[in-house]
Amino acid sequence: MSLLLLGLAVAGVAGCRTSPDVAAYVGDDRVTVAQLQAAVDEGLADPGVAAYAAGLDDGDYQRQVLDLLVGERVYDAVEERYGLEVTDAQVTRRLDDLLGGQDEDALFSQLAQQQGLLPEGAREIVRELLVREQVAQAAGLADLSDEGLQAAYEDARAAGRQFELGYITVPDQATADAVAGQLRADPSSYDALASQFAGTYTLAAPQLRTLDDLPTALVEPVQGVLPEGVFNLPVAETGGVVVGQVTFPPFEDLEADLAAQARQAASDAAKPLVADLRDDLDITVNPRFGSLEDGAVVAGDGGVVRILEGGADPAGAAAGD
């Protein structure tokens, strides 16, 4: 799982504020050189992060850390502007969701080795995701409530983009009419009927499908009964009559997917709002540590700056995003 793909909105415009003790200004806040160095040192004390940083170009790791520190302050300002607060408990719950049963220590070890993230950095990225979701709701751009998810379910059902399809092949039209009638009266009887007429052209249980992955012969009859219904038609290659049952999965089966889609849409909808506020903050990066380009701290024209001292591996001062 790539938590960095969740996004770090860290950008701004250069200003005239300069101080040798400040790595970056974020509105009225700042990231001091001492704070940046301490965060880099903390990261490199982790063997996984140190191995990750050693494989980067000089300066890349320190810029990655600076990205995180600037991003944290940007999202603090977003919370303040919109009167929001994402709690540690909320971050923990979302991390548990993202883990999906995976061992937390194993995940954090993987993130350290592959992305140079300490647990605190991973939690910060999740916090920023949650802030964007709450911003979208506060701005009326998303509805992540139970009612909103139910409405999304009804929209999906009406659109008919996905459905469950089962089909049973029977020997003649009279049998097909009887099977179709039984399915209309009791849709839950499908499994028993499929077992009774088991064969190459009978599905033992309905499957989630879309129109795009249907056999050509079934597209039109399925479209005719969406979002739910029963049809039958003779199909020569089956040697009989196909009785089809189209149903839509219950809300409980789709709730997790609907919630994930709604959260992603909310996060995307909030990004322009976050970008507007970010621009208002007049973020300035000390050129000793890089420059802002396309929302990220990158190497500046002044060359590489090593902020680590005391015999630390210069490769560890690398940073990126």
N, C-alpha and C positions, 0 to 999 in steps of 0.2 A: 504494500500500500504506500503510495507516494503522497505524504502529507503536504509536501511543497507544492503539489499540483492544486491544492486547495487555494493557493494564491496569497501573495503578500503585496498589498497595495502600498508601495513605498516610493514616493516620487515628490517632485516639487520644482521650484524654480530657484535658480541661484540668486543669492543676495550678497550684500556687501559686508555682512557680519562676519568678522574673523577674530579668532583668538587662538593662540597656540595651545591652550588647554581644552579646547572644544573640538570634538570630532564632527559633530553635526548639530545644527539648530533646527528645531521643529516647532514653529510658532514661538511661543514664549518659553518653551522647554528646550532642553539641550541634552546631548549625549557627550559627556566629557571624555577626554582621552583616558583618564583613569578608569572610568566605567567600561570603556571599550576594551582596554588592556585586561582588566579583571575578567571580563566575560570571555575573552579569547583564552586567557590562562585557564579558566575553569573548563572550557571545552577541551583544550589540549591535555588536561589531566585525565580525561577519559581515554583509555587505549583505543577504543573504536573510532572516536572522533580524531585522535591523533593520526591513526593510520589513514583515515579519509583525507585529512588536511595535507598529509605528506605527499599525496598523489596529485595535488593541485599546483597551479602556478603560484609563484610568489605573490602574496597580497590577496589572493582569492578568498582564503578562509576569513581573514579579518574583515573583508568587505561583506561576506555573508553574515557575519555576526553583526556588523553595523546595520545591515538591512533589517535584521530582526529587531534590533534596538530602536531604530527609527520607526519601524512599523508598529511596534508596541505603543509608541507615543502618538502616532497618527490615530490609532484606534482608540486610545484614551480620549483624544479630542472628539472622535466620532461619537463615543458614548456620551460625552458631556453635552455635545450639541443637541443630540436627540433625546437626552434625558433617559438613557438606557444604562443597564448594568448587567453584564454577563458574569455570573458567579462561578467560583471554583467548582461548586457542585454540578452546575450545568455543563461545564467543560468535562468533568469526570464522566458524567452520564453519556455525553456524545462520544467520548473516547471509548467507553465500553461498547457503544453501538458499533463504532468503527472496528473495534477489535473482533467482534463477531465470534467470541469464544477463543480467539488466539491468546496465547500467554502474553501478558503485558511486558514482562521482562524481556522476552524474546523479541517482541516488536521494537522496544526501545533500543535493544542491542543492534537490531537491523538498521534502525534509523541512524544510529551513531555511525555505523560502519559505511552505510551507503549514502547518507545525506549530511553527515556531520552535525546531527541534531541531538542535543541533550533532551531529556524528558521535558524540561521547562520550555524549550524551544518548540517542541511538538505541541505542548499544551497552548502556547501562545498562538500558534497557527490555527488551532481549533477555536480558540477564543475569537479570533478575527473572523472566522467563518460564521460563528454564532452571532457576532455583532452585525454582520451584513444581513443575516436573516432577520434579525430584529429591526434593523433599519428599514428593510423592505416592507415589513408589516406596519411599522409606524408611519411610513409614507403611503400606505394604501396600495402598495405594488404587489403584495402577496398575502395569502391567507393560509396559514399553517395550522389553523384550528381544526378540531374534529369535524366541524361543519364544512370547512373549506376542503378537507380531504374527501368528505362524502360527496360534495359537489363535483370534485375532480373525478370521482368514481362514476358518477352519473354521466358526466361528459364523455368519459372513456367508453362507457357502455353504449351511449347513443352513437358515438363515432364508429363503433364496430371494428376498430383496427385490430383488436385481439378478441378471441373467443375460444371456447372449448368445443371441439368437434369430435363426435363419435359416429361411427357408421357400422351398420350390421348388414351383411348380405344374406338374403333369404332366397329360396328357390323360385317363387312365383309372386304375381301381383297380389293375389288374395292374401297370402301370408304377409306380404309387405304392408297391406292396408291394416291388417290386424296388429302387427308390431308397431306401426306408426300410431295407431289409436291408443295402444297401451302406453307408449312413451308420452303422448300428449296428456293422458290421464294421470300418469305417475312417472315423471322424469327420472326418479331415483331407481326405476326398474331397469335402467340401461344395463348394468353389470350382469344381472341375471339373464337378460335376453341375449347379450353378447356371448355369454357362456353357452347358452342353448344353441346358438348358430355360429359357433366358433369356426374359424377358417382363415384362409389367406387374406380374404378381403373383409374381414371383420376386426375392428379394434376392440381389444379386451376392456379398455377403459378410455374415456375421452381424453384428448390431448389439446394443449394450448396451441392455437395456430393463428396465422394471419392469412389474408386472401392471397398474398404473394406466394405462399408455400403450399397452396392447394393443388391437387391434380386438376387439370383444365376442365374436366367433366363436372367437377363439383363447385366451381367458382360461381356460376349463375344460380344454382339452387341454394347455395349457402347465402348469397347476397339477398335472395328472395325472402329469407326468414330472419335475417339479422334484426335485433341482437339475440333473439331466442326463437326457437321453433323447430319443427320436424318436417322433413321432406322425404320423398322417395322417388327413385328413377331407375329404369332398367339400364344396366351397363353391360354391354355384350361381353367384354373381356372377363367379367366376373362370373359369367354364366348364370346370372340371376338378377335380382332387384336390390339396389342399395337403399337402405333406410338410414337417413342421416339425422342426427340430433345436434342442434346448435344451442349452446348455453353460454352464459357469461359468468366468469368466476365470481364467487361471493366477495364482498368487500374485504373480509378478513384475509383472504388469500392474496389480495393485491395491496393491502394497506401499507406494508413496508416499502414496496416499490413506489407507490403513489407519494408517500412521505419523502422518500429520497429525491424523487423528481421535483416535488414542490420546493424542497429545501435548495436544490441546485438552482432552480429558476429564481427563487428569492435572492440567493447570493449574487447571481448574475445581474438581477434588476437593481441591486444596491450599489454595484460597482461604480456607476457614473456619479452617484451621490457622494460616495467616499472620495472619488477623484476630485470632485469640485471642492470639497472641504480640504483635501490634501493640498490643492493648489493655493487655497487661501492661507495655508500655514506658512508659505514662503520658506520651504525647507532648503537649507544650505548645508552642503557638505564641505568640510575643510579640505582644500585641494591636496593636502598632505596625504589624505587617506582615500582619495578617488574623486569621482564626480558622478552626478546623476545623469543617467541616460536611459530613456524608455522605462522609467520607474524603478531602476535598480542602481545600486552603487557599483560603479565599474572603475577600472584603472584609469587614472587621470593622465594628462600629458606630461606631468612632472616626474614620471617614473615611479618605481615601486618604493613604498615606504614600509620599513620593518618597525613595528612597535614593540616587538618582544626583545627583552634584554636578558642578561644573566645566563647566557649560554644556551638559550632555547633554540631549537631547530628552526632556521629561517623558513623552511617549507611550511612550518606550522602557522606562519603568519599569513598564509594564503587565505583568500576569502571569496565567495561567489554567491550565486543565488540559485 
